[in-house]
């Protein structure tokens, strides 16, 4: 990413302190892991903003509050705007060396919260916005969101004799925020934690708006065994349905090139939300994946 100075992070350097602890998230929750790791990098001088969704529902249960740093629930569409206000208020009070960080799900980002996020990027507010993407509105019963992938079964994109799950593609949120000319954007996966930690550390030093979109599987909504979360999050990258990349200084950089993809069918059929797919559906998903990667290889750099 240009001539920026990289700082490597190792697991051994992370603090033993927990800033997100004792929550009520489901076993195997990828979103709670993404939040926990982020706060271990950003530390106690973080002001966390969390909208209505899984992470607010499992965290703010008085008297067992899961955050040990400052945290507040925002309106569903207002994560980014509240982040901007928190950051402005802290600066007005003379507070220095802090992070205003938001944690919103895919629906609260790609659908309900997109307007506020767009405005914050346009203003280049010094905030860190993290989207934990579990590919549906999980907190309210697994409804389809703008980031639900093609073919996935949800309660509002059912699968049956005439329907084959979601019939739209995921919104390209990474590219959407990049098109704003954002200061820094990145994709990540809880299946590749070291890559995620490095991007968090870099975002903490950006003078402007940072956006990290982290792939975070949900065992309840996706239908898989809870112990498989990390393996599934890694396989999504290895089979080419998710990618690890960054955007900065107007340029896209691919951070991980799988080379030969792992089995996409194994990834899909390891989850009950895809078990109804027919061979033609799988072939469509493969074709869409290959077209996406052809564009990536043609237009992006590789680090």
N, C-alpha and C positions, 0 to 999 in steps of 0.2 A: 504494500500500500504506500507507494511513493517512497520517501526517505524517512518515514516515521521511525521512531525508536521502539523496538519491540521489547517487551518484558516477559520473560517466560515465567510461568507459574507452575509449581509442582504441588501435588496433594499435601506434601509434608509442610509446605509454607502456609497452608490454610489454618486459621485460628481454630482452637478447640472449642471456642465459645459458639453457642448456638443462638441465632437471632430469629429462628423460626422453628419452634420446638413445642411438642405437645398438642399439635393440631389434630383434628378429627377426620383427616382425609382417608379415603379408602386405601387398603393395602395395595401397594404397587402403583400408586398415583404418580404419574410422570410430572404433573404440574407442581406438586408440592416439592419434589426433588429439584426442579428447576428454580423454584423460589428459594429453597434452602441454600443451594450452591451460590446463587447470586448474592445473597446477603452475607455469606461467608467471605466473598471477595470485597463487597462494598463496605461492610463493617457497621459498627454501632452508630456512626454518624450518618445514618440513612433515614430519610423520611419516606416511608412507603405509602403509596396510594393504591388501593385495591377496590375495584368496582364490585357491584353485585355479581356473584358467580361462585364457582367452586371454592376459590381460595378465601374469599371473605366469609362464606358460609361455614367453613371448617376452622376458621381462625379466631373470629371475634365472638367467642362463646363465654360470656362472663360467668364465673370469675376466672376461667381458664383461658386467658388470652395467649395466643401462640406467638405473637411478635414480642421480642425483647428490645426492639428499637421502636422509634416512633412510627405509628401506622394509623391510617384512617380509611374508612370506607367512603368511596365516592359514588355519585350517581352512575348508573349503567353507561350512559353515553359520555360521561365527563371525566374519564381518567386523565387524559392529556391536559385538559383545561385546568383541572384541579392541581395537577403536577406543576403547571406553569405558575399558578397562584401560590403554591407552597414554596417554590423556588424564589419567587419575587418577595414573598413575605419574609423568608429567612434572610435574604440579602438586605432588606429594609431594616431588619433588626440587628444588622451587623454580624450575623452568623457566617462563619467561613468554614471551609473544608468540610462540606456536607454533600450528600447525594440525594437528589429528589428522584425517586425511582418508582415506576408504576408496574403493576403486574396484572395484566388483563388477559382473558381467554380469547379464543378465536372469534366468537360471536361479538364480544365486547370490543374487539379491535377492528375486524374486517367489515362488520355490519354496523352495529349500534354506535361504536365509538370512532368511526372513521373521520367524521367531520372535525371533531376536536383534535384528533391526532394530526390531521392535515394542517390545521391552523397553527399548532405548536411547531411543526416542522417549518412552516412558512415564516414564522417569527424567529427561527433558530434559537428557541428557548433552550437553556442549559438543563436538560432533563434526560433521564434514561427511561425509555419505554420498552418493557419486555412483554411480548405476547407469548404466552404458553399455549401452544396449539394442540388441543386434543380432538380437533376436527368435528366438533358438534357442540351444541348447548347442553353440556352434561348435567349441570346443576339443576336444570328444570325438567329433565326427563329425556335427554338424548334427542333433541330436535336438530334438524339440518341447519348448518350455518353456511356462510359464504366460503368457508374453508373446508367443508366436507368434500371428500374426494369422489370422483366419478364411481358409481356403483355401490357406494356404501349404504347399508340399510340403517335408517334412523326411524324414529316414530313419525316423522313428517315426510320421510322418503322411504316408504315401506317397500318390501320385496314380496312379489307373489307371481301369479301366472301372467299378469299383464305388465307388472312393474318390476324393474330391476334395480331398485335403490335410487340413489341420487343420479340425476341425469345431467348435471352440470359439473364443470371442472372447478378445482380450487381457485379462488382469486389469487393472482400473483402478487401477494402483499409486499414481498421484498422488492419487486420491481416497481410497484406503485409508490412506495415511500422513496425509493431511489429517484423516481421521476420528479419528485419535489425538489431535488437538489439537496437532500438531507446531508448533514455533516458526516454522519457515520451510520451505516446499516449493516446488519449481519444476519445470517441464518446459523442455526446451531441445532444440536440434538442431545438429549440426555444420554444417548448411547455413545456419544463421543465427548465425555466430560472435559478433557483437557483442552479441546478446541473451544468449548463453551467458556471455560474459565479464562482463557486468553482473551477472548472477545469481550468478556465482562471487564477485565482489567483495563483493556484499551478504552472501552466506552467510558470508564470512570475518569479518564483524562481528557476527554474530548471537550473542547470549548464550543458547545452548541448542542444540537439534538442528536441523540443516539437511539437507534431502534434495533432490538435483537429479537428475532423470531425463532423461538426454540420449539422443536418437535417434542411433544410430551404425551406419550400414549396413555390411554385410559382403559384399564381392564374391564370396567363395568360397561362402558358404552361400546367398546370394540369387541368384547367377548373373547378373552384369552386368560390364561392362568396368571395370577398376580406376579409370580416369580419371573415372568418372561418380559417384563417391561423394558429392561435395558437391552436385552437381546433383540427385541422387536424394534426399538428405537435405532439400534445400530443397523439392523437389516434393512430398514427403510432407506437408509443412506446407501448401503451396499448394493441394493437392487435398483437404485436409481430413481425411486419415487420421491426422495428428498435429497437435497444437496447442501453442502457446507460452503458458504461464500461470504464475501464482504463487498461493500460499496463505500468508496471514499474518494475524494478529489475527482469526482465525475467518472470513476472507472470501476468496473466490476472485476473481482478477482475470485476465482474458484480455489478453495483451500484443500479440497480432497477430490481426487479423481479415482473412482472405483476401478477404472480399467474395464475388466470383464465383469459385468453385473452378476450378482448372485441371483438365485431363483426368485423371480417376482411371484410366481405361483405359490411357492412356499410361504412367502410373506402374506399374500392375500388370504390363502386358505387356512392360515394359522389363526384367523379371527372369524368369529361367527357373523360379523357384519358383512362379510364378503362371501359367505359359504354358498349363496344362491347363484353366484355368477356362472354364466355359461362360457364355453370356449370362445365364442365370438366377442363376449364382453372382455375377457382377459386379453385377447388379441388387440382390441381397441385401446385398452390401457397401455399395453406394450408399445403400440404405435405412437400414442400421445407422449409417452416417456421418451422414446427415441427421437421424436421431433424436437422435444424440449432440449435434450442433450446436444443435438446437432446445432441448435442455436447457441447454446452455451459455448461449445467448442469453437464456433465460428467468431463469436463476438467478445468473449471474456478472456482475461489473462488467467494463468495458472501459477499459483505460488508454490 
